Amino acid sequence: MRASRIFEKTLLWLLLAIFASVVTSAIIRYVTSPRSPQEEVARQEEKYKSVNQAKFRSLFDAGTRAIRDAQYSQALDSFREAERSTDQPTPDQYASLKKSRQEIARLCEASGCNSEAEGAYADLVNSALREGDRLEAGQPAAALAEYESAEQFSQHLTATKQSSLLQVRRKIAYCLSGMHRYPEAVQTTQLMIDDLRATAGEYDPRLTSLYLQLAETYSHENDWKDTERATMFASQSCDNIIERFHQDRGEEAVGLVGGAISDKGIAMHWLEIAYWREGNTDLALSTADDYFNYKLEPAGGWGVIRLYPQKDVANLALQIATEANRQDAIDLWRQRLNNLHE
């Protein structure tokens, strides 16, 4: 019996020694073995995130101290640096920046520091736009709320108020359209058009862009009559610019006319589509024909002008002619397409 117990104890100690050796070896291998590429990337990302968070906090705290000392310009600079220190502020960081900038705006307005108040509101607008852009793809309602905040902040601006409102409301209109809230998108776009006509006049190329945006919104509702109307306004806006500036050889005028000619092609293509979707074959084909026969009159120094996108217009015209069984038009547009391919 005694020999048996001794054997059992010896065996137990031997097993414990083997187990300890295996565990120790595993630990050593775990500590000394190289990390996988994925683990290394995750470690570096975590380190980068930690460093940025620390830098953000340091700069944000400096801005907070500057507010207490009524050094509002320095505070705004610190908050800008804090925002730039991170690829994307966390929700808490974004909320902290927003609250602090609103505090600066309030204090500066109360004390008559208009320049600093303007800077605070401009930063609030830009930050809200960036946040809205980040959210729009997955959380459109939250993005819309940010854009609407930016619109409210823009109302406090002076020198850049109109341009800021135009930028913000474009975002709002596109976001509303993406949410299928088309009547509101139309209303917002029309507000931009009315404001721009009142402040910039009929030769501003942004008017053309807004009319085309309006046409696109109507098209999403299959409202082709209003699409036609908006597109005709866009085309007329192009004509106004071309007529006013096409004989001026200055650099700005050349840029305006070149842009208007490009937009004219887009507008005429949209008009072709609108007539086609309305079932008006004759007007759709005649619009496509006008597109290919477009000339700048009087020509001035521009020479022969070709509108784009020619292939899209010709392909649609051929489709319309085929659907209407108009053999003469089919032959014409097949020939034009062949010429484009040559």
C-alpha positions in Angstrom: 0.0 0.0 0.0 2.8 2.4 0.9 4.5 1.8 -2.4 1.2 2.4 -4.2 0.7 5.8 -2.5 4.2 6.8 -3.3 3.7 5.9 -6.9 0.4 7.8 -7.1 2.0 10.9 -5.6 4.9 10.7 -7.9 2.6 10.4 -10.9 0.5 13.4 -9.7 3.6 15.6 -9.4 4.8 14.5 -12.8 1.5 15.4 -14.4 1.5 18.8 -12.7 5.0 19.5 -13.9 4.1 18.6 -17.5 0.9 20.8 -17.3 3.0 23.7 -15.9 5.5 23.3 -18.7 2.8 23.3 -21.4 1.1 26.4 -19.9 4.4 28.2 -19.6 5.3 27.4 -23.1 2.0 28.6 -24.4 2.3 31.9 -22.5 5.8 32.4 -23.9 4.6 31.7 -27.4 1.7 34.1 -27.0 3.9 36.9 -25.7 6.8 36.5 -28.1 4.9 35.4 -31.3 4.4 38.2 -33.9 0.9 39.7 -34.2 -1.2 39.0 -37.2 -1.6 41.8 -39.7 -5.2 42.3 -38.7 -4.2 42.6 -35.0 -1.4 45.0 -35.8 -3.7 47.2 -37.8 -6.3 47.2 -35.0 -3.6 48.0 -32.4 -2.3 50.9 -34.6 -5.8 52.2 -35.1 -6.5 52.1 -31.4 -3.2 53.9 -30.7 -4.0 56.6 -33.3 -7.5 57.0 -31.9 -6.2 57.4 -28.4 -3.6 60.0 -29.4 -6.2 62.0 -31.3 -8.6 61.9 -28.4 -6.0 63.2 -26.1 -5.0 66.0 -28.6 -8.7 66.9 -29.0 -9.2 67.1 -25.3 -6.1 69.3 -24.8 -7.2 71.7 -27.5 -10.8 71.7 -26.4 -9.8 72.5 -22.8 -7.6 75.3 -24.1 -10.6 76.8 -25.9 -12.8 76.5 -22.8 -10.2 78.4 -20.8 -10.0 81.1 -23.5 -13.8 81.5 -23.2 -13.5 82.1 -19.5 -10.9 84.7 -20.2 -13.1 86.3 -22.8 -10.5 85.5 -25.5 -13.1 84.5 -28.1 -10.9 84.5 -31.1 -8.4 82.3 -29.4 -11.2 80.0 -28.3 -12.5 79.6 -31.8 -9.0 78.9 -33.1 -8.6 76.2 -30.5 -11.9 74.6 -31.3 -11.0 74.6 -35.1 -7.7 72.9 -34.3 -9.5 70.4 -32.0 -12.0 69.5 -34.8 -9.1 69.1 -37.3 -7.3 66.8 -34.9 -9.7 64.0 -35.5 -10.9 62.4 -38.7 -14.4 62.5 -37.5 -15.6 63.9 -34.1 -17.5 61.5 -31.9 -21.1 62.5 -31.1 -19.9 63.8 -27.7 -17.1 65.8 -29.2 -19.4 67.2 -31.8 -22.0 68.2 -29.2 -19.3 69.8 -27.0 -18.0 71.9 -29.9 -21.5 72.9 -30.9 -22.4 74.0 -27.4 -19.2 75.9 -26.9 -19.5 77.8 -30.2 -23.1 78.7 -29.5 -21.9 80.1 -26.2 -19.3 82.2 -27.9 -21.8 83.5 -30.4 -24.2 84.4 -27.6 -21.5 86.2 -25.6 -20.1 88.0 -28.6 -23.5 89.2 -29.8 -24.3 90.5 -26.3 -20.9 92.4 -26.0 -20.9 93.7 -29.6 -18.0 91.5 -30.8 -19.5 91.1 -34.2 -16.4 89.6 -35.9 -16.1 86.8 -33.4 -19.8 86.1 -33.5 -19.6 85.8 -37.3 -16.7 83.4 -36.9 -18.6 81.3 -34.4 -21.7 81.1 -36.6 -19.6 80.2 -39.7 -17.9 77.4 -37.8 -21.3 76.2 -36.6 -22.6 76.1 -40.2 -19.5 74.3 -41.6 -19.5 71.7 -38.7 -23.3 71.0 -39.1 -22.8 70.5 -42.9 -20.0 68.0 -42.3 -22.1 66.2 -39.8 -25.1 66.1 -42.1 -22.9 64.8 -45.0 -21.7 62.0 -42.7 -25.2 61.0 -41.7 -27.0 61.4 -45.0 -26.4 58.0 -46.5 -27.6 56.0 -43.5 -29.6 58.4 -41.4 -31.2 60.9 -43.7 -33.6 62.3 -41.0 -30.7 63.0 -38.7 -28.8 64.6 -41.6 -31.8 66.8 -42.4 -31.9 68.0 -38.8 -28.2 69.0 -39.1 -28.7 70.8 -42.4 -31.7 72.7 -40.9 -29.5 73.7 -38.0 -26.9 75.0 -40.5 -29.7 77.0 -42.1 -30.6 78.6 -38.8 -27.0 79.4 -38.1 -26.6 80.9 -41.6 -29.3 83.4 -40.8 -27.0 85.0 -38.3 -24.2 85.7 -40.9 -23.8 89.0 -42.6 -21.3 89.1 -45.5 -21.6 85.5 -46.4 -25.3 85.0 -45.5 -26.7 84.5 -49.0 -24.0 82.2 -50.3 -24.2 80.1 -47.1 -28.0 79.8 -47.3 -27.7 78.8 -50.9 -25.2 76.0 -50.0 -27.2 74.8 -47.1 -30.6 74.8 -48.8 -29.2 72.8 -51.7 -28.2 70.2 -49.2 -31.7 70.4 -47.7 -33.4 70.0 -51.0 -31.3 67.0 -52.1 -31.9 65.4 -48.7 -35.6 65.9 -48.9 -35.7 64.5 -52.4 -33.7 61.5 -51.3 -36.4 61.0 -48.6 -39.1 61.2 -51.3 -40.4 64.4 -49.7 -40.7 66.0 -53.1 -43.1 68.9 -52.5 -40.8 70.2 -49.7 -37.8 69.7 -51.9 -39.5 71.8 -54.7 -40.4 74.5 -52.1 -36.9 74.7 -50.9 -35.4 74.9 -54.4 -37.9 77.5 -55.5 -37.0 79.6 -52.4 -33.4 79.5 -53.5 -34.4 80.6 -57.0 -36.4 83.5 -55.7 -33.6 84.7 -53.4 -31.0 84.4 -56.2 -33.1 86.2 -58.7 -33.6 89.0 -56.2 -30.0 89.3 -55.1 -27.9 88.3 -58.2 -30.0 89.0 -61.2 -30.8 86.9 -64.3 -27.2 86.4 -65.5 -26.1 84.2 -62.5 -25.3 80.7 -63.8 -26.4 79.2 -60.5 -30.0 80.0 -61.6 -29.6 77.4 -64.4 -28.3 74.8 -62.0 -31.2 75.4 -59.7 -33.8 75.2 -62.5 -32.3 71.9 -63.5 -32.4 70.7 -59.9 -36.0 71.7 -59.8 -36.7 69.7 -63.1 -35.0 66.7 -61.6 -37.1 66.8 -58.5 -40.3 67.0 -60.6 -39.2 64.1 -62.7 -38.9 61.9 -59.6 -42.7 62.5 -59.1 -43.3 61.8 -62.8 -44.6 65.3 -63.0 -43.5 65.9 -66.6 -45.4 69.1 -67.2 -43.6 70.8 -64.4 -40.4 69.2 -65.4 -40.9 70.7 -68.9 -41.6 74.1 -67.3 -38.5 74.1 -65.1 -36.3 72.9 -67.9 -37.5 75.7 -70.2 -36.6 78.2 -67.5 -33.1 76.6 -67.3 -32.8 76.9 -71.1 -33.8 80.5 -71.0 -31.3 81.2 -68.3 -28.6 79.8 -70.5 -29.8 81.9 -73.5 -29.7 85.1 -71.3 -26.1 84.5 -70.3 -25.0 83.5 -73.9 -26.7 86.6 -75.4 -25.3 88.9 -72.8 -21.7 87.7 -72.9 -20.9 85.7 -76.0 -19.2 88.7 -77.8 -17.1 89.6 -74.8 -13.7 87.9 -75.0 -12.8 88.5 -71.4 -11.8 85.4 -69.4 -14.8 85.6 -67.1 -17.2 86.1 -70.0 -15.7 83.1 -71.9 -16.2 81.0 -68.8 -19.8 82.1 -68.3 -20.7 81.4 -72.0 -18.9 78.1 -72.0 -20.8 77.0 -68.9 -24.1 78.2 -70.3 -23.5 76.3 -73.6 -22.8 73.1 -71.6 -25.9 73.6 -69.5 -28.0 74.4 -72.6 -27.2 70.9 -73.9 -28.3 69.3 -70.6 -31.5 71.4 -70.5 -32.5 70.5 -74.1 -31.9 66.8 -73.3 -34.2 67.1 -70.3 -36.8 68.8 -72.5 -36.6 66.0 -75.0 -37.2 63.5 -72.1 -40.1 65.6 -70.7 -41.9 65.8 -74.1 -41.3 62.1 -74.6 -42.7 61.1 -71.2 -45.7 63.4 -71.8 -46.4 61.4 -75.0 -45.6 64.4 -77.3 -43.6 62.7 -80.0 -43.4 65.6 -82.4 -42.1 68.1 -79.8 -39.6 65.5 -78.5 -38.2 64.8 -81.9 -38.1 68.5 -82.9 -36.3 69.3 -79.7 -33.7 66.7 -80.4 -33.4 68.1 -83.9 -33.0 71.7 -82.6 -30.3 70.3 -80.3 -28.2 68.9 -83.2 -28.8 72.1 -85.3 -28.0 74.5 -82.5 -25.9 77.5 -83.6 -24.7 80.5 -81.6 -26.2 83.6 -83.3 -24.5 85.9 -84.0 -21.5 83.6 -83.9 -18.9 86.1 -82.8 -15.6 84.3 -82.1 -17.1 81.1 -81.0 -17.5 79.4 -84.4 -19.4 76.1 -84.6 -20.9 75.0 -81.3 -21.8 71.5 -80.6 -24.0 70.6 -77.6 -23.4 67.6 -75.4 -24.4 64.8 -74.6 -25.0 64.2 -78.3 -25.0 60.4 -78.2 -27.6 60.3 -75.4 -29.9 62.7 -77.3 -29.6 60.8 -80.5 -30.2 57.4 -78.9 -33.3 58.6 -77.2 -34.6 60.3 -80.4 -34.1 57.0 -82.2 -36.0 55.2 -79.5 -38.8 57.7 -79.7 -39.0 57.5 -83.5 -39.0 53.7 -83.3 -41.8 53.6 -80.7 -43.9 55.9 -82.9 -43.0 53.9 -86.1 -41.7 57.1 -87.8 -39.5 55.6 -90.5 -38.2 59.0 -91.8 -37.1 59.9 -88.2 -35.7 56.4 -87.7 -33.5 56.8 -90.8 -32.4 60.3 -89.8 -31.3 59.4 -86.2 -29.6 56.2 -87.3 -27.6 58.2 -89.7 -26.7 60.8 -87.0 -25.7 58.0 -84.6 -23.5 56.5 -87.3 -21.8 59.8 -87.9 -21.1 60.2 -84.2 -19.4 56.8 -84.2 -17.2 57.6 -87.2 
